[in-house]
Amino acid sequence: MEIKKGESQRKEYFYDDRGLIILEVMSANRNQKIEIRYDYFN
């Protein structure tokens, strides 16, 4: 499977107790992984 620029093979989302996304992980293959951490200030 060829992945074009800007695409990801898999996305995972992790949530806190309030149901808000706290971590998004995108991976194209085993060597490429992007983690986005969310912080909420309320």
PQR file of N, CA, C, O and H, with PARSE charges and radii, in Angstrom:
ATOM      1  N   MET A   1       0.840  -1.179   0.000 -0.4000 1.5000
ATOM      2  CA  MET A   1       0.000   0.000   0.000 -0.0000 2.0000
ATOM      3  C   MET A   1       0.888   1.247   0.000  0.5500 1.7000
ATOM      4  O   MET A   1       1.772   1.392   0.844 -0.5500 1.4000
ATOM      5  N   GLU A   2       0.644   2.127  -0.942 -0.4000 1.5000
ATOM      6  CA  GLU A   2       1.415   3.359  -1.018 -0.0000 2.0000
ATOM      7  C   GLU A   2       0.659   4.475  -0.317  0.5500 1.7000
ATOM      8  O   GLU A   2      -0.538   4.667  -0.531 -0.5500 1.4000
ATOM      9  H   GLU A   2      -0.074   2.009  -1.628  0.4000 1.0000
ATOM     10  N   ILE A   3       1.368   5.194   0.508 -0.4000 1.5000
ATOM     11  CA  ILE A   3       0.763   6.303   1.241 -0.0000 2.0000
ATOM     12  C   ILE A   3       1.213   7.599   0.599  0.5500 1.7000
ATOM     13  O   ILE A   3       2.411   7.855   0.476 -0.5500 1.4000
ATOM     14  H   ILE A   3       2.340   5.037   0.682  0.4000 1.0000
ATOM     15  N   LYS A   4       0.270   8.404   0.197 -0.4000 1.5000
ATOM     16  CA  LYS A   4       0.578   9.689  -0.418 -0.0000 2.0000
ATOM     17  C   LYS A   4       0.891  10.720   0.662  0.5500 1.7000
ATOM     18  O   LYS A   4       0.520  10.556   1.824 -0.5500 1.4000
ATOM     19  H   LYS A   4      -0.703   8.196   0.297  0.4000 1.0000
ATOM     20  N   LYS A   5       1.568  11.766   0.265 -0.4000 1.5000
ATOM     21  CA  LYS A   5       1.936  12.835   1.189 -0.0000 2.0000
ATOM     22  C   LYS A   5       0.682  13.390   1.867  0.5500 1.7000
ATOM     23  O   LYS A   5      -0.304  13.703   1.200 -0.5500 1.4000
ATOM     24  H   LYS A   5       1.869  11.900  -0.679  0.4000 1.0000
ATOM     25  N   GLY A   6       0.726  13.508   3.182 -0.4000 1.5000
ATOM     26  CA  GLY A   6      -0.397  14.031   3.942 -0.0000 2.0000
ATOM     27  C   GLY A   6      -1.369  12.969   4.419  0.5500 1.7000
ATOM     28  O   GLY A   6      -2.300  13.282   5.161 -0.5500 1.4000
ATOM     29  H   GLY A   6       1.527  13.254   3.724  0.4000 1.0000
ATOM     30  N   GLU A   7      -1.181  11.725   4.015 -0.4000 1.5000
ATOM     31  CA  GLU A   7      -2.066  10.649   4.443 -0.0000 2.0000
ATOM     32  C   GLU A   7      -1.423   9.862   5.583  0.5500 1.7000
ATOM     33  O   GLU A   7      -0.210   9.918   5.781 -0.5500 1.4000
ATOM     34  H   GLU A   7      -0.424  11.470   3.412  0.4000 1.0000
ATOM     35  N   SER A   8      -2.242   9.136   6.321 -0.4000 1.5000
ATOM     36  CA  SER A   8      -1.708   8.249   7.346 -0.0000 2.0000
ATOM     37  C   SER A   8      -2.366   6.886   7.188  0.5500 1.7000
ATOM     38  O   SER A   8      -3.492   6.771   6.704 -0.5500 1.4000
ATOM     39  H   SER A   8      -3.227   9.091   6.160  0.4000 1.0000
ATOM     40  N   GLN A   9      -1.647   5.868   7.603 -0.4000 1.5000
ATOM     41  CA  GLN A   9      -2.151   4.512   7.501 -0.0000 2.0000
ATOM     42  C   GLN A   9      -3.078   4.195   8.665  0.5500 1.7000
ATOM     43  O   GLN A   9      -4.037   3.438   8.517 -0.5500 1.4000
ATOM     44  H   GLN A   9      -0.732   5.962   7.997  0.4000 1.0000
ATOM     45  N   ARG A  10      -2.785   4.782   9.833 -0.4000 1.5000
ATOM     46  CA  ARG A  10      -3.578   4.487  11.024 -0.0000 2.0000
ATOM     47  C   ARG A  10      -3.626   5.695  11.935  0.5500 1.7000
ATOM     48  O   ARG A  10      -2.629   6.399  12.094 -0.5500 1.4000
ATOM     49  H   ARG A  10      -2.006   5.397   9.953  0.4000 1.0000
ATOM     50  N   LYS A  11      -4.775   5.935  12.531 -0.4000 1.5000
ATOM     51  CA  LYS A  11      -4.927   6.993  13.532 -0.0000 2.0000
ATOM     52  C   LYS A  11      -5.509   6.372  14.791  0.5500 1.7000
ATOM     53  O   LYS A  11      -6.435   5.564  14.730 -0.5500 1.4000
ATOM     54  H   LYS A  11      -5.585   5.363  12.402  0.4000 1.0000
ATOM     55  N   GLU A  12      -4.958   6.755  15.925 -0.4000 1.5000
ATOM     56  CA  GLU A  12      -5.470   6.307  17.217 -0.0000 2.0000
ATOM     57  C   GLU A  12      -5.760   7.543  18.055  0.5500 1.7000
ATOM     58  O   GLU A  12      -5.025   8.529  17.998 -0.5500 1.4000
ATOM     59  H   GLU A  12      -4.205   7.412  15.975  0.4000 1.0000
ATOM     60  N   TYR A  13      -6.838   7.484  18.836 -0.4000 1.5000
ATOM     61  CA  TYR A  13      -7.214   8.595  19.703 -0.0000 2.0000
ATOM     62  C   TYR A  13      -7.322   8.085  21.129  0.5500 1.7000
ATOM     63  O   TYR A  13      -7.839   6.994  21.369 -0.5500 1.4000
ATOM     64  H   TYR A  13      -7.435   6.683  18.883  0.4000 1.0000
ATOM     65  N   PHE A  14      -6.834   8.878  22.075 -0.4000 1.5000
ATOM     66  CA  PHE A  14      -6.913   8.554  23.490 -0.0000 2.0000
ATOM     67  C   PHE A  14      -7.674   9.670  24.182  0.5500 1.7000
ATOM     68  O   PHE A  14      -7.437  10.846  23.909 -0.5500 1.4000
ATOM     69  H   PHE A  14      -6.414   9.765  21.879  0.4000 1.0000
ATOM     70  N   TYR A  15      -8.585   9.312  25.075 -0.4000 1.5000
ATOM     71  CA  TYR A  15      -9.504  10.267  25.698 -0.0000 2.0000
ATOM     72  C   TYR A  15      -9.318  10.302  27.202  0.5500 1.7000
ATOM     73  O   TYR A  15      -8.860   9.331  27.803 -0.5500 1.4000
ATOM     74  H   TYR A  15      -8.778   8.356  25.296  0.4000 1.0000
ATOM     75  N   ASP A  16      -9.682  11.448  27.818 -0.4000 1.5000
ATOM     76  CA  ASP A  16      -9.673  11.547  29.279 -0.0000 2.0000
ATOM     77  C   ASP A  16     -11.057  11.188  29.819  0.5500 1.7000
ATOM     78  O   ASP A  16     -11.941  10.782  29.065 -0.5500 1.4000
ATOM     79  H   ASP A  16     -10.054  12.237  27.329  0.4000 1.0000
ATOM     80  N   ASP A  17     -11.233  11.341  31.119 -0.4000 1.5000
ATOM     81  CA  ASP A  17     -12.500  10.968  31.768 -0.0000 2.0000
ATOM     82  C   ASP A  17     -13.685  11.807  31.291  0.5500 1.7000
ATOM     83  O   ASP A  17     -14.835  11.378  31.387 -0.5500 1.4000
ATOM     84  H   ASP A  17     -10.515  11.671  31.732  0.4000 1.0000
ATOM     85  N   ARG A  18     -13.399  13.008  30.775 -0.4000 1.5000
ATOM     86  CA  ARG A  18     -14.472  13.880  30.288 -0.0000 2.0000
ATOM     87  C   ARG A  18     -14.843  13.581  28.838  0.5500 1.7000
ATOM     88  O   ARG A  18     -15.772  14.181  28.299 -0.5500 1.4000
ATOM     89  H   ARG A  18     -12.465  13.356  30.697  0.4000 1.0000
ATOM     90  N   GLY A  19     -14.128  12.666  28.211 -0.4000 1.5000
ATOM     91  CA  GLY A  19     -14.405  12.342  26.816 -0.0000 2.0000
ATOM     92  C   GLY A  19     -13.680  13.237  25.832  0.5500 1.7000
ATOM     93  O   GLY A  19     -13.965  13.210  24.635 -0.5500 1.4000
ATOM     94  H   GLY A  19     -13.373  12.178  28.649  0.4000 1.0000
ATOM     95  N   LEU A  20     -12.738  14.035  26.332 -0.4000 1.5000
ATOM     96  CA  LEU A  20     -11.972  14.919  25.464 -0.0000 2.0000
ATOM     97  C   LEU A  20     -10.719  14.205  24.969  0.5500 1.7000
ATOM     98  O   LEU A  20     -10.101  13.435  25.705 -0.5500 1.4000
ATOM     99  H   LEU A  20     -12.506  14.057  27.304  0.4000 1.0000
ATOM    100  N   ILE A  21     -10.350  14.464  23.723 -0.4000 1.5000
ATOM    101  CA  ILE A  21      -9.137  13.849  23.168 -0.0000 2.0000
ATOM    102  C   ILE A  21      -7.926  14.428  23.889  0.5500 1.7000
ATOM    103  O   ILE A  21      -7.784  15.647  23.984 -0.5500 1.4000
ATOM    104  H   ILE A  21     -10.852  15.090  23.125  0.4000 1.0000
ATOM    105  N   ILE A  22      -7.050  13.559  24.400 -0.4000 1.5000
ATOM    106  CA  ILE A  22      -5.824  14.035  25.028 -0.0000 2.0000
ATOM    107  C   ILE A  22      -4.597  13.672  24.190  0.5500 1.7000
ATOM    108  O   ILE A  22      -3.542  14.289  24.340 -0.5500 1.4000
ATOM    109  H   ILE A  22      -7.165  12.569  24.323  0.4000 1.0000
ATOM    110  N   LEU A  23      -4.730  12.669  23.301 -0.4000 1.5000
ATOM    111  CA  LEU A  23      -3.595  12.270  22.481 -0.0000 2.0000
ATOM    112  C   LEU A  23      -4.103  11.698  21.171  0.5500 1.7000
ATOM    113  O   LEU A  23      -5.016  10.872  21.156 -0.5500 1.4000
ATOM    114  H   LEU A  23      -5.587  12.169  23.179  0.4000 1.0000
ATOM    115  N   GLU A  24      -3.507  12.143  20.069 -0.4000 1.5000
ATOM    116  CA  GLU A  24      -3.811  11.624  18.738 -0.0000 2.0000
ATOM    117  C   GLU A  24      -2.502  11.097  18.177  0.5500 1.7000
ATOM    118  O   GLU A  24      -1.500  11.812  18.157 -0.5500 1.4000
ATOM    119  H   GLU A  24      -2.766  12.814  20.081  0.4000 1.0000
ATOM    120  N   VAL A  25      -2.504   9.857  17.722 -0.4000 1.5000
ATOM    121  CA  VAL A  25      -1.294   9.255  17.174 -0.0000 2.0000
ATOM    122  C   VAL A  25      -1.579   8.860  15.727  0.5500 1.7000
ATOM    123  O   VAL A  25      -2.506   8.098  15.452 -0.5500 1.4000
ATOM    124  H   VAL A  25      -3.317   9.277  17.738  0.4000 1.0000
ATOM    125  N   MET A  26      -0.770   9.388  14.806 -0.4000 1.5000
ATOM    126  CA  MET A  26      -0.890   9.044  13.398 -0.0000 2.0000
ATOM    127  C   MET A  26       0.379   8.320  12.985  0.5500 1.7000
ATOM    128  O   MET A  26       1.480   8.759  13.316 -0.5500 1.4000
ATOM    129  H   MET A  26      -0.017  10.007  15.029  0.4000 1.0000
ATOM    130  N   SER A  27       0.236   7.221  12.267 -0.4000 1.5000
ATOM    131  CA  SER A  27       1.416   6.505  11.819 -0.0000 2.0000
ATOM    132  C   SER A  27       1.255   6.086  10.364  0.5500 1.7000
ATOM    133  O   SER A  27       0.182   5.668   9.931 -0.5500 1.4000
ATOM    134  H   SER A  27      -0.659   6.865  11.998  0.4000 1.0000
ATOM    135  N   ALA A  28       2.362   6.210   9.618 -0.4000 1.5000
ATOM    136  CA  ALA A  28       2.384   5.791   8.228 -0.0000 2.0000
ATOM    137  C   ALA A  28       3.019   4.409   8.119  0.5500 1.7000
ATOM    138  O   ALA A  28       2.617   3.597   7.286 -0.5500 1.4000
ATOM    139  H   ALA A  28       3.234   6.549   9.970  0.4000 1.0000
ATOM    140  N   ASN A  29       3.991   4.153   8.946 -0.4000 1.5000
ATOM    141  CA  ASN A  29       4.610   2.833   9.044 -0.0000 2.0000
ATOM    142  C   ASN A  29       5.312   2.745  10.395  0.5500 1.7000
ATOM    143  O   ASN A  29       5.145   3.631  11.234 -0.5500 1.4000
ATOM    144  H   ASN A  29       4.318   4.813   9.623  0.4000 1.0000
ATOM    145  N   ARG A  30       6.077   1.716  10.613 -0.4000 1.5000
ATOM    146  CA  ARG A  30       6.707   1.526  11.933 -0.0000 2.0000
ATOM    147  C   ARG A  30       7.728   2.611  12.258  0.5500 1.7000
ATOM    148  O   ARG A  30       7.980   2.894  13.429 -0.5500 1.4000
ATOM    149  H   ARG A  30       6.213   0.996   9.932  0.4000 1.0000
ATOM    150  N   ASN A  31       8.308   3.212  11.241 -0.4000 1.5000
ATOM    151  CA  ASN A  31       9.364   4.202  11.465 -0.0000 2.0000
ATOM    152  C   ASN A  31       8.853   5.627  11.538  0.5500 1.7000
ATOM    153  O   ASN A  31       9.577   6.515  11.988 -0.5500 1.4000
ATOM    154  H   ASN A  31       8.103   2.982  10.290  0.4000 1.0000
ATOM    155  N   GLN A  32       7.628   5.867  11.110 -0.4000 1.5000
ATOM    156  CA  GLN A  32       7.083   7.215  11.102 -0.0000 2.0000
ATOM    157  C   GLN A  32       5.860   7.287  11.993  0.5500 1.7000
ATOM    158  O   GLN A  32       4.858   6.613  11.751 -0.5500 1.4000
ATOM    159  H   GLN A  32       7.040   5.146  10.745  0.4000 1.0000
ATOM    160  N   LYS A  33       5.951   8.104  13.021 -0.4000 1.5000
ATOM    161  CA  LYS A  33       4.829   8.259  13.944 -0.0000 2.0000
ATOM    162  C   LYS A  33       4.762   9.705  14.390  0.5500 1.7000
ATOM    163  O   LYS A  33       5.782  10.303  14.734 -0.5500 1.4000
ATOM    164  H   LYS A  33       6.764   8.651  13.217  0.4000 1.0000
ATOM    165  N   ILE A  34       3.568  10.268  14.386 -0.4000 1.5000
ATOM    166  CA  ILE A  34       3.347  11.632  14.838 -0.0000 2.0000
ATOM    167  C   ILE A  34       2.389  11.571  16.019  0.5500 1.7000
ATOM    168  O   ILE A  34       1.318  10.970  15.927 -0.5500 1.4000
ATOM    169  H   ILE A  34       2.739   9.783  14.107  0.4000 1.0000
ATOM    170  N   GLU A  35       2.769  12.187  17.115 -0.4000 1.5000
ATOM    171  CA  GLU A  35       1.905  12.257  18.283 -0.0000 2.0000
ATOM    172  C   GLU A  35       1.507  13.706  18.524  0.5500 1.7000
ATOM    173  O   GLU A  35       2.364  14.589  18.549 -0.5500 1.4000
ATOM    174  H   GLU A  35       3.638  12.676  17.189  0.4000 1.0000
ATOM    175  N   ILE A  36       0.226  13.953  18.700 -0.4000 1.5000
ATOM    176  CA  ILE A  36      -0.283  15.295  19.000 -0.0000 2.0000
ATOM    177  C   ILE A  36      -0.964  15.223  20.354  0.5500 1.7000
ATOM    178  O   ILE A  36      -1.932  14.485  20.538 -0.5500 1.4000
ATOM    179  H   ILE A  36      -0.470  13.235  18.680  0.4000 1.0000
ATOM    180  N   ARG A  37      -0.450  15.996  21.299 -0.4000 1.5000
ATOM    181  CA  ARG A  37      -0.999  16.009  22.655 -0.0000 2.0000
ATOM    182  C   ARG A  37      -1.879  17.249  22.821  0.5500 1.7000
ATOM    183  O   ARG A  37      -1.492  18.348  22.425 -0.5500 1.4000
ATOM    184  H   ARG A  37       0.336  16.596  21.150  0.4000 1.0000
ATOM    185  N   TYR A  38      -3.044  17.069  23.399 -0.4000 1.5000
ATOM    186  CA  TYR A  38      -3.999  18.160  23.606 -0.0000 2.0000
ATOM    187  C   TYR A  38      -4.031  18.541  25.076  0.5500 1.7000
ATOM    188  O   TYR A  38      -4.095  17.674  25.947 -0.5500 1.4000
ATOM    189  H   TYR A  38      -3.359  16.176  23.721  0.4000 1.0000
ATOM    190  N   ASP A  39      -3.987  19.827  25.346 -0.4000 1.5000
ATOM    191  CA  ASP A  39      -4.128  20.353  26.708 -0.0000 2.0000
ATOM    192  C   ASP A  39      -5.347  21.270  26.744  0.5500 1.7000
ATOM    193  O   ASP A  39      -5.532  22.097  25.852 -0.5500 1.4000
ATOM    194  H   ASP A  39      -3.934  20.531  24.638  0.4000 1.0000
ATOM    195  N   TYR A  40      -6.174  21.123  27.771 -0.4000 1.5000
ATOM    196  CA  TYR A  40      -7.377  21.943  27.918 -0.0000 2.0000
ATOM    197  C   TYR A  40      -7.243  22.760  29.196  0.5500 1.7000
ATOM    198  O   TYR A  40      -6.933  22.223  30.259 -0.5500 1.4000
ATOM    199  H   TYR A  40      -6.024  20.451  28.496  0.4000 1.0000
ATOM    200  N   PHE A  41      -7.476  24.035  29.083 -0.4000 1.5000
ATOM    201  CA  PHE A  41      -7.377  24.938  30.236 -0.0000 2.0000
ATOM    202  C   PHE A  41      -8.775  25.473  30.547  0.5500 1.7000
ATOM    203  O   PHE A  41      -9.223  26.437  29.926 -0.5500 1.4000
ATOM    204  H   PHE A  41      -7.728  24.471  28.219  0.4000 1.0000
ATOM    205  N   ASN A  42      -9.459  24.856  31.499 -0.4000 1.5000
ATOM    206  CA  ASN A  42     -10.789  25.331  31.904 -0.0000 2.0000
ATOM    207  C   ASN A  42     -10.766  25.509  33.403  0.5500 1.7000
ATOM    208  O   ASN A  42     -11.772  25.904  33.993 -0.5500 1.4000
ATOM    209  H   ASN A  42      -9.096  24.073  32.003  0.4000 1.0000
TER
END
